[in-house]
Amino acid sequence: MSQATQAVLDALNEKIGTVNVSINQALVAGQATAPLRKKLQELQGDLSAARARHETAQADAHAAALRTAEDDAAALVLAANAEVNDALQAIGTDLRLADDDQRFAAAARCVTFAQLAVDAVVSKFHEANAKFDQVHEQLAKVSAKHDELLALRQGGDTSDKTAAQLYACSLDRAALQGLADSAPVAGNAVTERAFLVNAQADFAKQKSNAIIGLAREDIARVEDLFIARVRGLDNFARSNRLINGGSIFSVIKPGEKISYMMRTGSLPSA
């Protein structure tokens, strides 16, 4: 709730309280209360209307935040698809994701809505903490006055007036410090931030898994193509009696690089 809205609600509640007191006084004095009750009804109507406006504004703001989170998620999906395609191109595969591929949509929404939750908590913290700005301002003034009076005492001022002022100022400073210490502390979004970090980590993992998975899929496709070519050569050679029996190695033998990789489990030098 904004400070302006809170000020309006506080003012209306104060007026309602004043009218209620006046009604009670009129009742005790035997005076007419109808005008006061009419005024009370008007104020209560104003208060209900102000609350309704605030609730509507809150609902509109929440709906706008949800739309923004959805838009941000869609943008994350597009960026993720582009990132995956760049990686696949660097690897040398032919496979690509379509720009509108939605495999990352759920993870992206988890990220943006977790961010929305963090922003909501932080916003409430700043809103609540703003109410204490005046407290901190007054505390600074009273502390400065306290230091000034203390300096006078330490400088030899033994007057009762200065002593009384210093005592009163000490009480005011302690009371204001207590109010300042009751201000909300940043860090209330610890749980929400943890969800956000986890969502971001899951999103990154899904992108990495997609890159590896698509690259393996492309390699498997190349492998299938290689086997199909060898099978075609084998069929041709056997149907034309170019070879009789024997293994596939009668037709083709693995090259040195493939043989090295299969034998050692390591890639040969380029």
RAUR-V377053 format. One record per residue. RES is the residue in one letter. PHI is phi as a letter, one per 20 degrees, with the letter a starting at -180 (999 if undefined). Layout:
res:RES phi:PHI
res:RES phi:PHI
//
This chain:
res:M phi:999
res:S phi:f
res:Q phi:f
res:A phi:f
res:T phi:f
res:Q phi:f
res:A phi:f
res:V phi:f
res:L phi:f
res:D phi:f
res:A phi:f
res:L phi:f
res:N phi:f
res:E phi:f
res:K phi:f
res:I phi:f
res:G phi:f
res:T phi:f
res:V phi:f
res:N phi:f
res:V phi:f
res:S phi:f
res:I phi:f
res:N phi:f
res:Q phi:f
res:A phi:f
res:L phi:f
res:V phi:f
res:A phi:e
res:G phi:m
res:Q phi:e
res:A phi:f
res:T phi:d
res:A phi:g
res:P phi:f
res:L phi:f
res:R phi:f
res:K phi:f
res:K phi:f
res:L phi:f
res:Q phi:f
res:E phi:f
res:L phi:f
res:Q phi:f
res:G phi:f
res:D phi:f
res:L phi:f
res:S phi:f
res:A phi:f
res:A phi:f
res:R phi:f
res:A phi:f
res:R phi:f
res:H phi:f
res:E phi:f
res:T phi:f
res:A phi:f
res:Q phi:f
res:A phi:f
res:D phi:f
res:A phi:f
res:H phi:f
res:A phi:f
res:A phi:f
res:A phi:f
res:L phi:f
res:R phi:f
res:T phi:f
res:A phi:f
res:E phi:f
res:D phi:f
res:D phi:f
res:A phi:f
res:A phi:f
res:A phi:f
res:L phi:f
res:V phi:f
res:L phi:f
res:A phi:f
res:A phi:f
res:N phi:f
res:A phi:f
res:E phi:f
res:V phi:f
res:N phi:f
res:D phi:f
res:A phi:f
res:L phi:f
res:Q phi:f
res:A phi:f
res:I phi:f
res:G phi:o
res:T phi:e
res:D phi:e
res:L phi:f
res:R phi:b
res:L phi:e
res:A phi:f
res:D phi:g
res:D phi:e
res:D phi:g
res:Q phi:d
res:R phi:f
res:F phi:e
res:A phi:f
res:A phi:f
res:A phi:f
res:A phi:f
res:R phi:f
res:C phi:f
res:V phi:f
res:T phi:f
res:F phi:f
res:A phi:f
res:Q phi:f
res:L phi:f
res:A phi:f
res:V phi:f
res:D phi:f
res:A phi:f
res:V phi:f
res:V phi:f
res:S phi:f
res:K phi:f
res:F phi:f
res:H phi:f
res:E phi:f
res:A phi:f
res:N phi:f
res:A phi:f
res:K phi:f
res:F phi:e
res:D phi:g
res:Q phi:f
res:V phi:f
res:H phi:f
res:E phi:f
res:Q phi:f
res:L phi:f
res:A phi:f
res:K phi:f
res:V phi:f
res:S phi:f
res:A phi:f
res:K phi:f
res:H phi:f
res:D phi:f
res:E phi:f
res:L phi:f
res:L phi:f
res:A phi:f
res:L phi:f
res:R phi:f
res:Q phi:f
res:G phi:e
res:G phi:o
res:D phi:f
res:T phi:d
res:S phi:f
res:D phi:f
res:K phi:f
res:T phi:f
res:A phi:f
res:A phi:f
res:Q phi:f
res:L phi:f
res:Y phi:f
res:A phi:f
res:C phi:f
res:S phi:f
res:L phi:f
res:D phi:f
res:R phi:f
res:A phi:f
res:A phi:f
res:L phi:f
res:Q phi:f
res:G phi:f
res:L phi:f
res:A phi:f
res:D phi:f
res:S phi:e
res:A phi:f
res:P phi:f
res:V phi:d
res:A phi:f
res:G phi:p
res:N phi:f
res:A phi:e
res:V phi:g
res:T phi:f
res:E phi:f
res:R phi:f
res:A phi:f
res:F phi:f
res:L phi:f
res:V phi:f
res:N phi:f
res:A phi:f
res:Q phi:f
res:A phi:f
res:D phi:f
res:F phi:f
res:A phi:f
res:K phi:f
res:Q phi:f
res:K phi:f
res:S phi:f
res:N phi:f
res:A phi:f
res:I phi:f
res:I phi:f
res:G phi:f
res:L phi:f
res:A phi:f
res:R phi:f
res:E phi:f
res:D phi:f
res:I phi:f
res:A phi:f
res:R phi:f
res:V phi:f
res:E phi:f
res:D phi:f
res:L phi:f
res:F phi:f
res:I phi:f
res:A phi:f
res:R phi:f
res:V phi:f
res:R phi:f
res:G phi:f
res:L phi:f
res:D phi:f
res:N phi:f
res:F phi:f
res:A phi:f
res:R phi:f
res:S phi:f
res:N phi:e
res:R phi:l
res:L phi:f
res:I phi:c
res:N phi:c
res:G phi:m
res:G phi:m
res:S phi:e
res:I phi:f
res:F phi:f
res:S phi:f
res:V phi:e
res:I phi:b
res:K phi:d
res:P phi:g
res:G phi:f
res:E phi:f
res:K phi:f
res:I phi:f
res:S phi:f
res:Y phi:f
res:M phi:f
res:M phi:f
res:R phi:f
res:T phi:d
res:G phi:m
res:S phi:c
res:L phi:e
res:P phi:f
res:S phi:f
res:A phi:f
//
